[in-house]
């Protein structure tokens, strides 16, 4: 190689052609596979744009995607193997909160850069005991829904005189934390509200009859839930059999996601919900073009996890370009001082299409 350089040929190191392997653990099977599918679709779409533009000095990103099956122990296992056995330099974590905490610990143990793109539990990045300087989050958080949703629900409760409430949320970090935050803000904005009981179904639970029976026995005027994906669809369908929503208001924060609305058999009449991603908001050409491109490529509508993962890849590639390196330790310094339209100030994150990861402007009511 040295001889070739003296003859006028440029010196090319193997590292210049080596792909940048990014490991992506997510959920691709089971009832909430929509999370992993929409996440990987959007991430891959942004990676293709980056690679087509020349990558990082000719180095292209190779996404190495693995299915955790929604199991935290499996998420930890595949995350570790992605680094130690498959040579991934970065972990791009598209797990739900149940798996994200496990992936976070692996990244902290191995000392690799990790970007969390789906977990909504604030403690993942807010708890100082979990802190690692190589961890970043590119996602809205459950507390955003809790603040705006709590204020909205309190207003409806005053209008409809809804004093007696119960909650039904998944029994893991996201469900527990987000529900507690919602209840705090609901009571803050309406002192007359009383939460008379709560039920905590397990993640991916098949039969909700016991939970539904307890809700009926509690006889609340309103029910709050942050169940999501296929779990929420199953809960709604089973609850309709028992007439749970008859003469009762249902505040299902994740109900208005496209995939849930498309799959549920009958939407409750007294539903209050919101959507985290809309093609029409913000109403600008960049957002519409991105949504149209996603739908044309995958023959499906983009979900909130899709745009969060698209923004995450843009965040990562911007840091790489600024550092002129795929080294996570160098990238983290650039990620702390983001340029262009990327910013984590005041919990905001804006991507190239002008979408912002804050639920307050997207709150809607159905029924």
C-alpha positions as CSV (number, residue, x, y, z in Angstrom):
1,X,0.0,0.0,0.0
2,X,2.9,2.4,0.8
3,X,4.3,1.6,-2.7
4,X,1.1,2.5,-4.3
5,X,1.1,5.8,-2.5
6,X,4.5,6.7,-3.9
7,X,3.3,5.9,-7.4
8,X,0.6,8.5,-7.1
9,X,-2.3,6.3,-5.9
10,X,-4.1,7.8,-2.9
11,X,-3.8,5.9,0.4
12,X,-7.0,4.3,1.4
13,X,-7.4,2.8,4.9
14,X,-9.8,0.0,5.4
15,X,-11.6,2.1,8.0
16,X,-12.6,4.6,5.3
17,X,-14.7,1.9,3.5
18,X,-15.9,0.1,6.6
19,X,-19.7,0.6,7.2
20,X,-20.8,2.3,10.4
21,X,-22.8,-0.5,12.0
22,X,-25.6,0.8,14.2
23,X,-27.5,-1.8,16.3
24,X,-31.2,-1.4,16.6
25,X,-33.1,-3.5,19.2
26,X,-36.8,-3.1,18.9
27,X,-40.1,-5.1,19.0
28,X,-41.0,-6.8,15.7
29,X,-43.3,-9.6,16.9
30,X,-46.3,-9.9,19.0
31,X,-49.2,-7.5,19.7
32,X,-47.1,-4.3,19.7
33,X,-45.0,-5.1,16.6
34,X,-46.4,-1.9,15.1
35,X,-43.8,0.0,17.3
36,X,-40.9,-1.8,15.8
37,X,-42.1,-1.9,12.3
38,X,-42.8,1.8,12.1
39,X,-39.6,2.6,13.9
40,X,-37.4,0.5,11.6
41,X,-39.2,1.8,8.5
42,X,-38.5,5.4,9.3
43,X,-35.0,4.8,10.5
44,X,-34.1,2.9,7.4
45,X,-35.6,5.6,5.2
46,X,-33.4,8.3,6.8
47,X,-30.3,6.0,6.6
48,X,-30.9,5.5,2.9
49,X,-31.0,9.3,2.4
50,X,-27.7,9.7,4.4
51,X,-26.0,6.9,2.5
52,X,-27.2,8.2,-0.9
53,X,-25.6,11.6,-0.1
54,X,-22.2,10.0,0.5
55,X,-22.5,9.0,4.1
56,X,-19.6,10.0,6.4
57,X,-16.7,10.5,4.0
58,X,-17.8,7.5,2.0
59,X,-18.7,5.4,5.0
60,X,-22.3,4.3,5.0
61,X,-24.5,3.4,7.9
62,X,-25.6,-0.2,8.2
63,X,-28.6,-0.7,10.5
64,X,-28.4,-4.1,12.2
65,X,-32.0,-4.7,13.4
66,X,-32.9,-7.3,16.0
67,X,-36.3,-8.4,17.5
68,X,-36.5,-8.4,21.3
69,X,-40.0,-9.8,21.2
70,X,-41.0,-7.2,23.8
71,X,-39.0,-9.0,26.6
72,X,-36.6,-6.9,28.7
73,X,-34.1,-9.7,29.2
74,X,-34.1,-10.4,25.4
75,X,-33.6,-6.7,24.7
76,X,-30.6,-6.7,27.0
77,X,-29.2,-9.8,25.4
78,X,-29.5,-8.7,21.8
79,X,-28.2,-5.2,22.6
80,X,-25.1,-6.7,24.1
81,X,-24.6,-9.1,21.2
82,X,-25.0,-6.2,18.7
83,X,-21.9,-4.6,20.2
84,X,-19.8,-7.5,21.3
85,X,-20.5,-10.0,18.5
86,X,-21.7,-8.0,15.6
87,X,-19.4,-5.0,15.8
88,X,-22.0,-2.3,16.2
89,X,-20.5,1.1,17.3
90,X,-23.7,2.7,18.4
91,X,-27.0,1.4,19.9
92,X,-30.1,2.9,18.4
93,X,-32.7,1.9,21.0
94,X,-36.3,1.6,19.6
95,X,-37.6,-0.4,22.5
96,X,-40.7,0.4,24.6
97,X,-39.8,1.5,28.2
98,X,-39.8,-2.0,29.5
99,X,-36.9,-2.9,27.3
100,X,-35.3,0.5,27.1
101,X,-34.1,0.4,30.7
102,X,-32.4,-2.9,30.0
103,X,-30.7,-1.6,26.9
104,X,-29.6,1.5,28.7
105,X,-27.8,-0.6,31.3
106,X,-26.0,-2.5,28.6
107,X,-24.9,0.6,26.9
108,X,-23.7,2.1,30.2
109,X,-21.8,-1.1,31.0
110,X,-20.2,-1.3,27.5
111,X,-19.5,2.4,27.3
112,X,-21.2,2.9,23.9
113,X,-23.4,5.7,22.6
114,X,-27.1,5.0,22.9
115,X,-30.0,7.0,21.5
116,X,-33.5,6.1,22.9
117,X,-36.2,6.8,20.4
118,X,-39.4,5.3,21.8
119,X,-39.4,5.1,25.6
120,X,-41.6,7.7,27.1
121,X,-40.7,7.1,30.8
122,X,-39.0,10.3,32.0
123,X,-36.8,8.5,34.6
124,X,-34.8,6.9,31.8
125,X,-33.1,10.2,31.1
126,X,-34.0,12.2,34.2
127,X,-32.9,9.9,37.0
128,X,-29.3,10.8,38.0
129,X,-28.6,7.3,39.2
130,X,-29.1,6.1,35.6
131,X,-27.1,8.8,33.9
132,X,-24.4,8.1,31.4
133,X,-22.9,10.9,29.2
134,X,-23.3,8.6,26.2
135,X,-27.1,8.3,26.4
136,X,-29.5,10.6,24.5
137,X,-33.2,10.6,24.0
138,X,-35.0,11.7,20.8
139,X,-38.7,11.2,21.8
140,X,-41.6,12.9,23.4
141,X,-42.2,11.8,27.0
142,X,-45.3,10.6,28.9
143,X,-45.1,13.7,31.1
144,X,-46.1,15.8,28.1
145,X,-49.3,13.8,27.8
146,X,-49.8,14.0,31.5
147,X,-49.6,17.8,31.8
148,X,-51.7,18.7,28.8
149,X,-54.0,15.7,29.2
150,X,-54.5,16.4,32.9
151,X,-55.4,20.0,32.2
152,X,-57.8,19.0,29.4
153,X,-59.4,16.2,31.5
154,X,-59.9,18.6,34.5
155,X,-61.7,21.0,32.2
156,X,-64.0,18.2,30.9
157,X,-64.5,16.9,34.4
158,X,-65.8,20.4,35.5
159,X,-68.1,20.6,32.5
160,X,-69.6,17.1,32.9
161,X,-69.3,17.0,36.7
162,X,-67.0,13.9,36.6
163,X,-65.8,13.5,40.2
164,X,-65.3,9.8,40.4
165,X,-62.4,8.4,38.4
166,X,-60.4,5.1,38.0
167,X,-57.3,4.3,36.0
168,X,-56.3,1.2,34.0
169,X,-52.7,1.3,32.7
170,X,-49.9,-1.2,32.0
171,X,-47.9,-2.5,34.9
172,X,-44.4,-1.3,34.1
173,X,-42.5,2.0,34.3
174,X,-44.2,3.8,31.5
175,X,-47.7,3.0,32.8
176,X,-47.0,3.6,36.4
177,X,-45.1,6.9,35.9
178,X,-47.4,8.4,33.3
179,X,-50.6,7.5,35.2
180,X,-49.2,9.0,38.4
181,X,-48.2,12.2,36.5
182,X,-51.7,12.4,34.9
183,X,-53.5,12.0,38.2
184,X,-51.3,14.7,39.8
185,X,-52.1,17.2,37.1
186,X,-55.8,16.2,36.9
187,X,-56.1,16.9,40.7
188,X,-54.0,20.1,40.4
189,X,-56.4,21.6,37.8
190,X,-59.6,20.2,39.4
191,X,-59.6,19.8,43.2
192,X,-63.0,18.0,43.2
193,X,-61.7,14.9,41.4
194,X,-61.4,11.7,43.4
195,X,-59.5,8.6,42.1
196,X,-61.3,5.7,43.7
197,X,-59.2,2.8,42.3
198,X,-56.7,1.6,39.8
199,X,-56.0,-1.6,37.9
200,X,-52.7,-2.6,36.4
201,X,-52.8,-5.2,33.6
202,X,-49.5,-6.8,32.6
203,X,-47.9,-5.9,29.3
204,X,-49.2,-8.1,26.5
205,X,-51.9,-9.6,28.8
206,X,-54.4,-11.7,26.9
207,X,-57.5,-11.6,29.1
208,X,-58.7,-8.3,30.6
209,X,-61.9,-9.6,32.2
210,X,-60.6,-9.4,35.8
211,X,-59.5,-5.8,35.2
212,X,-62.7,-4.8,33.5
213,X,-64.8,-6.4,36.3
214,X,-62.9,-4.4,38.9
215,X,-63.5,-1.2,36.9
216,X,-67.2,-2.0,36.8
217,X,-67.3,-2.7,40.5
218,X,-65.7,0.7,41.2
219,X,-68.4,2.4,39.2
220,X,-66.4,5.4,38.1
221,X,-67.8,8.2,36.0
222,X,-64.5,8.4,34.0
223,X,-61.7,6.0,33.3
224,X,-58.1,7.0,32.3
225,X,-55.7,4.6,30.5
226,X,-52.3,4.8,28.9
227,X,-52.5,1.2,27.4
228,X,-51.2,1.3,23.9
229,X,-50.9,-0.6,20.6
230,X,-52.4,-4.0,20.4
231,X,-52.9,-4.1,24.2
232,X,-55.3,-1.1,24.0
233,X,-57.1,-2.6,21.0
234,X,-57.7,-5.9,22.9
235,X,-58.8,-4.0,26.1
236,X,-61.3,-1.9,24.1
237,X,-62.7,-4.8,22.3
238,X,-63.1,-6.9,25.5
239,X,-64.5,-3.9,27.4
240,X,-67.2,-3.4,24.8
241,X,-68.5,-6.9,25.5
242,X,-69.0,-5.9,29.2
243,X,-70.5,-2.4,28.2
244,X,-67.7,-0.7,30.3
245,X,-68.0,2.5,28.3
246,X,-71.8,2.8,28.5
247,X,-72.6,6.2,30.1
248,X,-69.0,6.6,31.1
249,X,-66.2,8.8,29.7
250,X,-62.9,7.2,28.6
251,X,-59.7,9.1,28.5
252,X,-57.4,6.9,26.4
253,X,-54.3,8.9,25.7
254,X,-53.0,6.5,23.0
255,X,-56.4,5.6,21.4
256,X,-56.1,8.1,18.5
257,X,-53.0,6.5,17.0
258,X,-53.8,5.5,13.4
259,X,-53.0,1.8,13.9
260,X,-55.3,1.5,17.0
261,X,-58.2,3.3,15.4
262,X,-57.9,1.1,12.3
263,X,-57.9,-2.1,14.3
264,X,-60.4,-1.6,17.1
265,X,-63.8,-3.0,16.3
266,X,-65.9,-0.3,17.9
267,X,-64.7,3.1,19.2
268,X,-66.2,4.1,22.5
269,X,-68.7,6.9,22.2
270,X,-67.3,8.9,25.2
271,X,-63.7,8.8,24.1
272,X,-61.1,11.5,24.7
273,X,-57.7,11.0,23.1
274,X,-54.8,12.5,21.2
275,X,-52.5,11.8,18.4
276,X,-48.7,12.2,18.5
277,X,-48.2,12.5,14.8
278,X,-50.4,14.0,12.1
279,X,-49.6,14.6,8.4
280,X,-51.5,17.9,8.7
281,X,-49.6,19.3,11.8
282,X,-47.4,21.1,11.5
283,X,-49.1,22.1,8.2
284,X,-46.0,22.7,6.1
285,X,-44.5,21.2,2.9
286,X,-41.7,19.3,4.7
287,X,-44.0,17.4,7.0
288,X,-46.5,16.5,4.2
289,X,-43.6,15.4,1.9
290,X,-42.1,13.2,4.6
291,X,-45.5,11.6,5.3
292,X,-46.2,11.0,1.6
293,X,-42.8,9.5,1.1
294,X,-43.2,7.1,4.0
295,X,-46.7,6.1,2.8
296,X,-45.5,5.6,-0.8
297,X,-42.6,3.4,0.3
298,X,-44.3,1.3,3.0
299,X,-48.0,1.4,1.9
300,X,-48.9,2.4,5.5
301,X,-49.4,5.5,7.5
302,X,-46.5,6.7,9.7
303,X,-47.1,6.5,13.4
304,X,-45.6,8.6,16.2
305,X,-42.7,6.2,16.6
306,X,-41.9,6.6,12.9
307,X,-41.2,10.4,13.1
308,X,-39.3,10.0,16.4
309,X,-37.0,7.5,14.8
310,X,-36.6,9.6,11.6
311,X,-35.7,12.6,13.8
312,X,-33.3,10.4,15.8
313,X,-31.3,9.3,12.7
314,X,-31.1,13.0,11.6
315,X,-29.9,13.9,15.1
316,X,-27.2,11.1,14.9
317,X,-26.0,11.9,11.4
318,X,-25.8,15.6,12.2
319,X,-23.6,14.8,15.2
320,X,-21.4,12.5,13.0
321,X,-20.9,15.2,10.4
322,X,-20.1,17.8,12.9
323,X,-17.5,15.5,14.7
324,X,-16.4,14.0,11.3
325,X,-16.4,10.7,13.1
326,X,-18.6,7.7,14.0
327,X,-16.9,7.5,17.4
328,X,-19.6,7.7,20.0
329,X,-17.5,9.6,22.5
330,X,-16.7,12.3,19.9
331,X,-20.3,12.4,18.7
332,X,-21.6,13.0,22.2
333,X,-19.8,16.3,22.5
334,X,-21.5,17.4,19.2
335,X,-24.8,16.1,20.3
336,X,-24.6,18.3,23.4
337,X,-24.3,21.3,21.2
338,X,-26.8,20.5,18.4
339,X,-26.9,22.7,15.3
340,X,-29.5,23.3,12.6
341,X,-33.0,22.7,14.0
342,X,-32.1,20.1,16.6
343,X,-32.5,21.1,20.2
344,X,-33.4,19.4,23.5
345,X,-34.2,22.7,25.3
346,X,-37.5,22.8,27.1
347,X,-38.2,19.2,26.1
348,X,-38.5,20.2,22.4
349,X,-37.1,18.2,19.5
350,X,-37.5,19.5,16.0
351,X,-36.6,17.4,12.9
352,X,-36.0,18.4,9.3
353,X,-39.7,18.4,8.4
354,X,-40.5,20.8,11.3
355,X,-42.2,18.3,13.5
356,X,-41.9,18.9,17.2
357,X,-42.0,16.2,19.9
358,X,-44.4,17.9,22.2
359,X,-47.9,16.6,22.7
360,X,-49.6,19.8,23.9
361,X,-50.4,21.1,20.4
362,X,-51.7,17.7,19.2
363,X,-54.4,17.1,21.8
364,X,-57.7,16.2,20.3
365,X,-61.1,14.9,21.3
366,X,-63.1,12.2,19.6
367,X,-66.8,11.6,20.2
